[in-house]
Amino acid sequence: MSAAAIIVNYNGKDTIRDCLHSLRMQSVPFTEIIVVDNNSPDNSANGLEDDFPGISVIRLSTNSGFPSACNTGIHNSSSELVAILNNDIRLDQDWLKSMLARATPQWDLWASRVIFAESPGQIDSAGDGMTVIGAAYKTGFKKQADLFGQERETFGACAAAALYRRSLLNRIDGFDEDFFLIYEDADLSFRARLAGGRCLYVPDSLVYHRVNYSIGTFSHNYVYYGQRNSEYVFWKNMPTPLLLLYLPERILFDLMSLVYFSLKGRLISFLKAKFDFLKHFREILKKRKKIQQNKKISCRELRTVLNRNWLRNRL
């Protein structure tokens, strides 16, 4: 079974070569390796073809955002399976081998056991979950990595290192490029679930991640895109009966977030995120209509995989 690796690069001077080296060391090789460079000011894509013969580098003229770069790589590949990878990760040598061993027909996307590179005993993500208010979360975040060694179904996959079936990506129109950064993988996982897709967590597929290397924690971009895009996820994807049921909790979550980010000195970033969400609300509703028309699962089935304990999760 063929698999393409798509690595989105932006200012990855300190990380991209380690990432590519781990791809080259795979016990089962990728059929294609494509780097999509988002017009990096640090010129980190220069010389990659010379130093890693056989890879393809696509240089974009502007920073189009993570989901747009992912779609560019997907459209320029042809393999049956597509791995989406951050430039700040390093794959275990058996990552692809373990993924392919689980690439059976009942699954459409696969999640890795992502571990903090700086703290290899701790989990960054053991598959992604989704709450009833449309806020995604990382399963196992900062818990001991050896507690998450069991294979299981999960809501979605963290796109720091995830594997997708091309037919699924085609069916749901790939990544939503309006997200630009953050939550684009949660949105894709939600749409995949609504379309009948299922995600498997593969603990033997280990990934070491330098978390938030590119954007930092509590930067303007981190707060702005996170807060705007979580609204996109909820309003695009949540079926109407569940949206109405959980809307009061969503409003409470937003009020709590307002206080939290005010205390962190990011009130302006938070307010701009919500203003821009409202400014694009009509376009969101157009996307919502198509997503809901193509929904393959019932609200009852969806409720069984959504986490009700969003408050404890956020705290």
C-alpha positions as CSV (number, residue, x, y, z in Angstrom):
1,M,0.0,0.0,0.0
2,S,1.5,3.3,-1.1
3,A,1.9,6.3,1.3
4,A,2.9,9.9,0.7
5,A,4.4,12.1,3.4
6,I,3.4,15.8,3.3
7,I,5.5,18.1,5.5
8,V,4.4,21.7,5.8
9,N,7.4,23.9,6.5
10,Y,7.5,27.4,7.8
11,N,10.7,28.8,9.4
12,G,11.9,25.3,10.1
13,K,15.6,25.9,9.9
14,D,16.2,24.2,13.3
15,T,13.8,21.3,12.7
16,I,13.0,20.4,9.1
17,R,16.2,18.4,8.4
18,D,15.8,16.2,11.5
19,C,12.2,15.6,10.4
20,L,13.3,14.5,6.9
21,H,16.1,12.4,8.3
22,S,13.6,10.4,10.4
23,L,11.5,9.9,7.2
24,R,14.5,8.6,5.4
25,M,15.2,6.1,8.2
26,Q,11.8,4.5,8.1
27,S,11.9,0.6,8.1
28,V,9.2,0.8,5.4
29,P,9.8,3.7,3.1
30,F,7.3,6.3,2.0
31,T,6.4,6.2,-1.7
32,E,6.5,10.0,-1.9
33,I,8.0,12.7,0.3
34,I,6.8,16.3,-0.4
35,V,7.8,19.4,1.5
36,V,5.5,22.4,1.0
37,D,7.3,25.5,2.1
38,N,5.1,28.5,3.1
39,N,7.5,31.1,1.8
40,S,9.7,30.8,4.9
41,P,11.7,34.0,5.6
42,D,14.6,31.8,7.1
43,N,15.1,30.1,3.7
44,S,14.9,26.7,5.5
45,A,13.8,25.0,2.3
46,N,17.0,25.8,0.5
47,G,19.2,22.9,-0.4
48,L,16.7,20.2,0.8
49,E,16.6,18.5,-2.6
50,D,20.4,18.3,-2.7
51,D,20.7,16.9,0.8
52,F,17.7,14.6,0.5
53,P,17.7,13.3,-3.1
54,G,14.3,12.1,-4.2
55,I,12.1,14.4,-2.2
56,S,10.0,17.1,-3.8
57,V,9.9,20.7,-2.5
58,I,7.0,23.0,-3.5
59,R,7.8,26.6,-2.8
60,L,4.8,28.8,-2.3
61,S,5.0,32.5,-3.0
62,T,3.1,33.5,0.1
63,N,2.4,32.0,3.6
64,S,-0.9,30.4,2.7
65,G,-1.4,28.8,6.1
66,F,-1.1,25.2,7.3
67,P,-4.3,23.7,5.8
68,S,-3.8,25.3,2.4
69,A,-0.2,24.0,2.3
70,C,-1.5,20.5,3.3
71,N,-4.0,20.6,0.4
72,T,-1.3,21.6,-2.0
73,G,0.8,18.7,-1.0
74,I,-2.2,16.3,-1.2
75,H,-3.1,17.5,-4.7
76,N,0.5,17.0,-5.8
77,S,0.8,13.4,-4.5
78,S,-0.9,10.3,-5.8
79,S,-0.5,7.6,-3.0
80,E,-3.5,5.8,-1.6
81,L,-2.6,7.0,2.0
82,V,-1.4,10.5,3.0
83,A,0.6,11.3,6.1
84,I,0.4,14.9,7.2
85,L,3.4,15.9,9.3
86,N,4.7,19.0,11.1
87,N,8.2,20.2,10.4
88,D,9.0,20.0,14.2
89,I,8.4,16.3,14.6
90,R,10.7,13.2,14.4
91,L,9.2,9.8,13.5
92,D,10.2,6.6,15.2
93,Q,11.8,4.3,12.5
94,D,8.8,2.0,12.6
95,W,6.1,4.7,12.4
96,L,4.9,4.0,8.9
97,K,5.3,0.2,9.3
98,S,3.0,0.3,12.3
99,M,0.5,2.5,10.6
100,L,0.3,0.3,7.5
101,A,-0.2,-2.8,9.6
102,R,-3.4,-1.2,10.9
103,A,-4.6,0.2,7.5
104,T,-7.6,-2.0,7.2
105,P,-10.8,-1.1,5.4
106,Q,-12.8,-0.2,8.5
107,W,-10.5,2.8,9.3
108,D,-10.1,6.0,7.4
109,L,-7.6,8.0,9.5
110,W,-5.0,7.0,12.0
111,A,-3.7,8.8,15.1
112,S,-0.1,8.6,16.4
113,R,1.2,8.4,20.0
114,V,2.8,11.8,20.0
115,I,5.3,12.4,22.8
116,F,7.0,15.6,23.9
117,A,10.5,15.7,22.4
118,E,11.8,17.6,25.4
119,S,10.1,15.2,27.8
120,P,9.9,11.7,26.2
121,G,8.0,10.2,29.1
122,Q,5.0,12.5,28.6
123,I,2.2,12.4,26.1
124,D,1.4,15.4,23.8
125,S,-1.5,13.6,22.1
126,A,-2.8,10.0,22.1
127,G,-5.5,10.7,19.6
128,D,-7.7,13.8,19.7
129,G,-11.1,14.1,21.4
130,M,-14.0,16.5,20.8
131,T,-16.3,18.1,23.5
132,V,-20.0,18.9,23.1
133,I,-19.1,22.6,22.8
134,G,-16.9,22.1,19.8
135,A,-13.6,22.5,21.6
136,A,-11.1,19.8,20.7
137,Y,-8.6,18.4,23.2
138,K,-5.5,16.1,23.2
139,T,-6.2,12.8,24.9
140,G,-3.6,12.0,27.5
141,F,-2.0,15.5,27.4
142,K,1.0,15.6,29.8
143,K,0.2,12.2,31.2
144,Q,2.7,9.3,31.3
145,A,3.3,7.9,27.8
146,D,3.3,4.3,29.0
147,L,-0.4,4.6,30.1
148,F,-1.5,4.9,26.5
149,G,-0.1,1.7,24.9
150,Q,-3.5,0.2,24.0
151,E,-4.9,0.5,20.5
152,R,-8.4,2.0,20.4
153,E,-10.9,4.0,18.4
154,T,-10.6,7.8,18.9
155,F,-12.5,10.8,17.7
156,G,-9.7,12.2,15.5
157,A,-6.0,12.5,14.8
158,C,-3.6,15.3,15.7
159,A,-2.1,16.5,12.4
160,A,1.3,16.9,13.9
161,A,1.6,13.4,12.5
162,A,-1.5,11.6,11.2
163,L,-2.3,9.3,8.4
164,Y,-5.4,9.7,6.2
165,R,-7.0,7.7,3.4
166,R,-7.0,9.7,0.2
167,S,-10.6,8.7,-0.6
168,L,-11.7,10.2,2.7
169,L,-9.9,13.5,2.0
170,N,-11.5,13.6,-1.5
171,R,-14.9,12.9,0.0
172,I,-14.8,15.7,2.5
173,D,-12.9,18.2,0.4
174,G,-9.7,18.1,2.4
175,F,-8.6,20.7,4.9
176,D,-10.6,23.9,5.3
177,E,-8.2,26.6,4.2
178,D,-10.0,29.4,6.0
179,F,-8.7,28.0,9.3
180,F,-5.1,29.1,8.3
181,L,-3.7,27.7,11.6
182,I,-4.9,25.7,14.6
183,Y,-8.0,23.4,14.8
184,E,-7.8,22.5,11.1
185,D,-7.2,18.9,12.1
186,A,-10.1,18.9,14.6
187,D,-12.4,20.3,11.9
188,L,-11.3,17.7,9.4
189,S,-11.8,14.9,12.0
190,F,-15.3,16.2,12.8
191,R,-16.3,16.3,9.2
192,A,-14.8,12.8,8.7
193,R,-16.8,11.5,11.6
194,L,-20.0,13.0,10.2
195,A,-19.3,11.5,6.8
196,G,-19.0,8.0,8.4
197,G,-15.2,7.9,8.7
198,R,-13.5,6.3,11.7
199,C,-10.2,6.9,13.4
200,L,-7.8,4.4,15.0
201,Y,-5.2,5.3,17.6
202,V,-2.0,3.4,16.8
203,P,0.3,3.5,19.9
204,D,3.2,1.8,18.2
205,S,3.5,4.7,15.8
206,L,5.6,6.9,18.0
207,V,6.3,10.6,17.2
208,Y,8.5,13.1,19.1
209,H,7.1,16.6,18.9
210,R,8.7,20.0,19.7
211,V,5.3,21.4,20.7
212,N,4.4,25.0,19.6
213,Y,7.9,25.5,18.2
214,S,6.5,27.6,15.3
215,I,3.9,29.9,17.0
216,G,4.8,29.8,20.7
217,T,2.3,29.5,23.7
218,F,0.0,32.4,24.3
219,S,1.2,34.4,21.3
220,H,-1.3,36.6,19.4
221,N,-1.6,33.9,16.7
222,Y,-2.1,31.1,19.2
223,V,-5.0,32.9,20.9
224,Y,-6.5,34.5,17.8
225,Y,-6.7,31.4,15.6
226,G,-7.5,29.1,18.5
227,Q,-10.5,31.2,19.6
228,R,-11.8,32.0,16.1
229,N,-11.4,28.5,14.8
230,S,-13.0,26.8,17.7
231,E,-16.2,28.7,16.8
232,Y,-15.8,27.6,13.2
233,V,-15.6,23.9,14.4
234,F,-18.8,24.2,16.5
235,W,-20.9,26.2,14.1
236,K,-19.9,24.3,10.9
237,N,-20.1,20.8,12.2
238,M,-22.5,20.3,15.2
239,P,-25.8,19.0,14.0
240,T,-28.7,21.3,14.7
241,P,-30.4,19.4,17.5
242,L,-27.1,19.1,19.4
243,L,-26.1,22.7,18.6
244,L,-29.2,23.9,20.2
245,L,-28.8,21.6,23.1
246,Y,-25.3,22.6,23.9
247,L,-25.3,26.3,22.8
248,P,-25.8,27.5,26.5
249,E,-22.7,25.6,27.5
250,R,-20.8,27.0,24.5
251,I,-21.7,30.6,25.6
252,L,-20.6,29.8,29.1
253,F,-17.3,28.5,27.7
254,D,-16.8,31.7,25.7
255,L,-17.4,33.9,28.8
256,M,-14.9,31.9,30.8
257,S,-12.4,32.2,28.0
258,L,-12.9,35.9,27.9
259,V,-12.0,36.2,31.5
260,Y,-9.1,33.8,31.2
261,F,-7.4,35.5,28.2
262,S,-8.0,38.9,29.8
263,L,-5.9,37.8,32.7
264,K,-3.3,36.5,30.3
265,G,-3.1,39.9,28.7
266,R,-4.6,38.7,25.4
267,L,-8.0,40.4,25.5
268,I,-7.5,42.2,22.2
269,S,-6.5,38.9,20.5
270,F,-9.6,37.2,21.9
271,L,-12.0,39.9,20.9
272,K,-10.6,40.2,17.4
273,A,-11.1,36.4,17.0
274,K,-14.7,36.6,17.9
275,F,-15.3,39.7,15.8
276,D,-13.8,38.0,12.7
277,F,-15.8,34.8,13.4
278,L,-19.0,36.9,13.3
279,K,-17.9,38.7,10.2
280,H,-17.6,35.4,8.3
281,F,-20.7,33.8,9.8
282,R,-22.6,33.8,6.5
283,E,-19.8,31.9,4.8
284,I,-19.7,29.4,7.7
285,L,-23.4,28.7,7.3
286,K,-22.9,27.9,3.6
287,K,-20.3,25.4,4.5
288,R,-22.5,24.0,7.3
289,K,-25.4,23.4,4.9
290,K,-23.3,21.1,2.7
291,I,-21.7,19.3,5.7
292,Q,-25.1,18.6,7.3
293,Q,-26.7,17.5,4.1
294,N,-23.9,14.9,3.6
295,K,-24.1,13.6,7.2
296,K,-24.0,9.8,7.5
297,I,-24.4,9.3,11.2
298,S,-27.2,10.1,13.6
299,C,-27.1,12.6,16.5
300,R,-27.5,9.7,18.9
301,E,-24.4,8.1,17.5
302,L,-22.4,11.3,17.5
303,R,-23.3,12.0,21.2
304,T,-21.7,8.7,22.2
305,V,-18.3,10.0,21.0
306,L,-18.5,13.6,22.2
307,N,-17.1,14.4,25.7
308,R,-19.6,16.0,28.0
309,N,-17.0,16.9,30.7
310,W,-15.7,19.9,28.8
311,L,-15.3,22.0,32.0
312,R,-13.0,19.6,33.7
313,N,-11.2,19.1,30.5
314,R,-10.5,22.8,30.1
315,L,-9.5,23.2,33.7
